[in-house]
Amino acid sequence: MSIDFTLTAEQVSLRKTARDFAQNILKPIALEADAEPDPQKAFAMMKPAYIEAHKLGLTFGFIPTEYGGSGITNVDLQIVAEEVCAVDPGFGCILLVNGLALLPLLWYGSEEQKRKWLVEATSDQTGEYIAGFNVSETAGTANFDHAGAFPAGLQMTAEYDEANREYVLNGSKYWPSSSGGWDLKGANVNMFIVRTDKHKGGNEGLSAILVPRGTPGMTFKAPIDKIGHRTNQNNWIECDNCRVPEENAFAIGNGDLIVSKAFTWSGPVAGITAVGVARSAFEWTMEWAKTFTAAGDKPIINHQAVGYMLGDVAMRIEASRYLCWKAAHYLDMHDGEGQAFGAMAKIFSTELLFDSVYKCMQIAGVNSLSKEYPLEKLLREAAVLPIYDAGTVGMQRRKVWGVMADKDYDTNAFRNCEPVEFKKSMQGW
Ligand SMILES: Cc1cc2nc3c(=O)[nH]c(=O)nc-3n(C[C@H](O)[C@H](O)[C@H](O)COP(=O)(O)OP(=O)(O)OC[C@H]3O[C@@H](n4cnc5c(N)ncnc54)[C@H](O)[C@@H]3O)c2cc1C
């Protein structure tokens, strides 16, 4: 039997751990934080939940055991993420960003850098350690790797100071999560994708630089006040002659590949986030449909039109879940390389399931708009998913297109789980 969607005993246990955490610890805190008008206060309110998640191994589970993590697979991560995000995808995003920030070290860092930064995160005894992944900018991000030299593409610069063997960061980032940390004085570490060579295009001139909390020159404005994912902090970061030693830099000239691979890893996670959100909407709406009569003589599920719509929502959730699982499995098989497939899982699930949450609202009717019920929050959360995490248009679809436009693209590669090498020429320029 080579295809089997049943979970192992360990995965069932992992799901129970994640579900118990989400329902009993996360839910009450997240509901209160979602209603808090001040975005920084809302984020800070999540710290106790984060510390509990850390105790359960959910904050850095994706880091291999040799660096102190649990070494969970991408498929295992799907199981955890669905449970957490069925309750609060904003909190799920906090966990996700730890991966976006630290996994690139695993892929592109030196052994020394891995030992320093990954072990620092996994050995934290306070349970508060948090990391930021800083790509997005005010001018726009979709064209981060534009082939033109500065100022096309990413505009934050890091000039090399040869005399002091340091990089000097200047510029701003806009939207990155968690970067301000619990107190808006900085995450424990912030990874920045910066332009280390202003004269080269985005596929040669970008690199990654790690900036620890407390580095002079790095400041944070008030977080962005947004409609969904209110428990997640989105920052406006300024770097003004912010200096770090040269050993904090990695992937010199390959920052573009980091962005593409990181948002490939997160693609199925964002997809399963949409599954979690739509699942919650579906479960609530099923219950409503089986009890609410709308002043008729029977619960509304007895109307065929209502039943058909519920069936459609259920099928979309199932289809999205299995596409995300397969994409995660594919990434497990190929060391996280699967740029088009990871993107497909994200695009398909987040776009389809936003519409499914809205279908649930149509089924439930006018009461779905009331803050007394969960659908209004779920719609706000679902609306974020096709737009955040590299969107679905400017960045994720561009990767799918770039891979498929390559002359060697095998139309059956993903079906057969065969490797597809990602080349800079596939970035869509
Ligand atoms: C909750 C949340 C968390 C986030 N966390 C982070 C984080 O941790 N780190 C981080 O760096 N960012 C983060 N972001 C930002 C997020 O990753 C965005 O996806 C990213 O900034 C890109 O935005 P965009 O797709 O809207 O691009 P923009 O550059 O703003 O482009 C806007 C639109 O223009 C169109 N467009 C632009 N260029 C092209 C093109 N070449 N081809 C086709 N269409 C194009 C597309 O429709 C695109 O959606 C977060 C955002 C949210 C909401």
The ligand as an SDF file (V2000), in Angstrom:
LIG
                    3D

 53 58  0  0  0  0  0  0  0  0999 V2000
   -0.3830   38.6010    8.5410 C   0  0  0  0  0  0  0  0  0  0  0  0
    0.7880   38.9750    7.6850 C   0  0  0  0  0  0  0  0  0  0  0  0
    2.0630   38.5160    8.0010 C   0  0  0  0  0  0  0  0  0  0  0  0
    3.1610   38.8700    7.2260 C   0  0  0  0  0  0  0  0  0  0  0  0
    4.3950   38.4830    7.6250 N   0  0  0  0  0  0  0  0  0  0  0  0
    5.4760   38.8670    6.9090 C   0  0  0  0  0  0  0  0  0  0  0  0
    6.7950   38.5010    7.3530 C   0  0  0  0  0  0  0  0  0  0  0  0
    6.9670   37.8510    8.3840 O   0  0  0  0  0  0  0  0  0  0  0  0
    7.8520   38.9300    6.6080 N   0  0  0  0  0  0  0  0  0  0  0  0
    7.7000   39.6680    5.4770 C   0  0  0  0  0  0  0  0  0  0  0  0
    8.7030   40.0280    4.8790 O   0  0  0  0  0  0  0  0  0  0  0  0
    6.4480   40.0080    5.0230 N   0  0  0  0  0  0  0  0  0  0  0  0
    5.3550   39.6330    5.7230 C   0  0  0  0  0  0  0  0  0  0  0  0
    4.0970   39.9840    5.2860 N   0  0  0  0  0  0  0  0  0  0  0  0
    3.9350   40.6140    3.9760 C   0  0  0  0  0  0  0  0  0  0  0  0
    3.5100   39.5300    2.9260 C   0  0  0  0  0  0  0  0  0  0  0  0
    4.4430   38.4940    2.8560 O   0  0  0  0  0  0  0  0  0  0  0  0
    3.2670   40.0220    1.5100 C   0  0  0  0  0  0  0  0  0  0  0  0
    2.8420   38.9250    0.8010 O   0  0  0  0  0  0  0  0  0  0  0  0
    4.4360   40.5560    0.7910 C   0  0  0  0  0  0  0  0  0  0  0  0
    4.7490   41.8080    1.3450 O   0  0  0  0  0  0  0  0  0  0  0  0
    4.1210   40.7340   -0.6760 C   0  0  0  0  0  0  0  0  0  0  0  0
    3.0230   41.5920   -0.8110 O   0  0  0  0  0  0  0  0  0  0  0  0
    2.2250   41.6830   -2.1300 P   0  0  0  0  0  0  0  0  0  0  0  0
    2.0900   40.3460   -2.7660 O   0  0  0  0  0  0  0  0  0  0  0  0
    0.9510   42.4080   -1.8350 O   0  0  0  0  0  0  0  0  0  0  0  0
    3.2120   42.5440   -3.0420 O   0  0  0  0  0  0  0  0  0  0  0  0
    3.2230   44.0240   -3.5110 P   0  0  0  0  0  0  0  0  0  0  0  0
    4.5980   44.2800   -3.9640 O   0  0  0  0  0  0  0  0  0  0  0  0
    2.6130   44.9600   -2.5300 O   0  0  0  0  0  0  0  0  0  0  0  0
    2.3170   43.9220   -4.8220 O   0  0  0  0  0  0  0  0  0  0  0  0
    0.9160   44.2260   -4.8070 C   0  0  0  0  0  0  0  0  0  0  0  0
    0.2050   43.5090   -5.9320 C   0  0  0  0  0  0  0  0  0  0  0  0
    0.6780   43.9600   -7.1910 O   0  0  0  0  0  0  0  0  0  0  0  0
    0.5940   42.9130   -8.1740 C   0  0  0  0  0  0  0  0  0  0  0  0
    1.9530   42.6390   -8.7070 N   0  0  0  0  0  0  0  0  0  0  0  0
    3.0970   43.2490   -8.3370 C   0  0  0  0  0  0  0  0  0  0  0  0
    4.1180   42.7910   -9.0510 N   0  0  0  0  0  0  0  0  0  0  0  0
    3.6610   41.8350   -9.8540 C   0  0  0  0  0  0  0  0  0  0  0  0
    4.2460   40.9540  -10.8090 C   0  0  0  0  0  0  0  0  0  0  0  0
    5.5270   40.9680  -11.0870 N   0  0  0  0  0  0  0  0  0  0  0  0
    3.4330   40.0840  -11.4430 N   0  0  0  0  0  0  0  0  0  0  0  0
    2.1310   40.0480  -11.1720 C   0  0  0  0  0  0  0  0  0  0  0  0
    1.5060   40.8490  -10.3000 N   0  0  0  0  0  0  0  0  0  0  0  0
    2.2630   41.7260   -9.6350 C   0  0  0  0  0  0  0  0  0  0  0  0
    0.0180   41.7110   -7.4260 C   0  0  0  0  0  0  0  0  0  0  0  0
   -1.3630   41.7040   -7.5420 O   0  0  0  0  0  0  0  0  0  0  0  0
    0.3970   41.9650   -5.9580 C   0  0  0  0  0  0  0  0  0  0  0  0
   -0.4130   41.2720   -5.0820 O   0  0  0  0  0  0  0  0  0  0  0  0
    2.9810   39.6680    6.0580 C   0  0  0  0  0  0  0  0  0  0  0  0
    1.6970   40.1070    5.7140 C   0  0  0  0  0  0  0  0  0  0  0  0
    0.6150   39.7910    6.5280 C   0  0  0  0  0  0  0  0  0  0  0  0
   -0.7410   40.3150    6.1510 C   0  0  0  0  0  0  0  0  0  0  0  0
  1  2  1  0
  2  3  1  0
  2 52  2  0
  3  4  2  0
  4  5  1  0
  4 50  1  0
  5  6  2  0
  6  7  1  0
  6 13  1  0
  7  8  2  0
  7  9  1  0
  9 10  1  0
 10 11  2  0
 10 12  1  0
 12 13  2  0
 13 14  1  0
 14 15  1  0
 14 50  1  0
 15 16  1  0
 16 17  1  0
 16 18  1  0
 18 19  1  0
 18 20  1  0
 20 21  1  0
 20 22  1  0
 22 23  1  0
 23 24  1  0
 24 25  2  0
 24 26  1  0
 24 27  1  0
 27 28  1  0
 28 29  2  0
 28 30  1  0
 28 31  1  0
 31 32  1  0
 32 33  1  0
 33 34  1  0
 33 48  1  0
 34 35  1  0
 35 36  1  0
 35 46  1  0
 36 37  1  0
 36 45  1  0
 37 38  2  0
 38 39  1  0
 39 40  1  0
 39 45  2  0
 40 41  1  0
 40 42  2  0
 42 43  1  0
 43 44  2  0
 44 45  1  0
 46 47  1  0
 46 48  1  0
 48 49  1  0
 50 51  2  0
 51 52  1  0
 52 53  1  0
M  END
$$$$
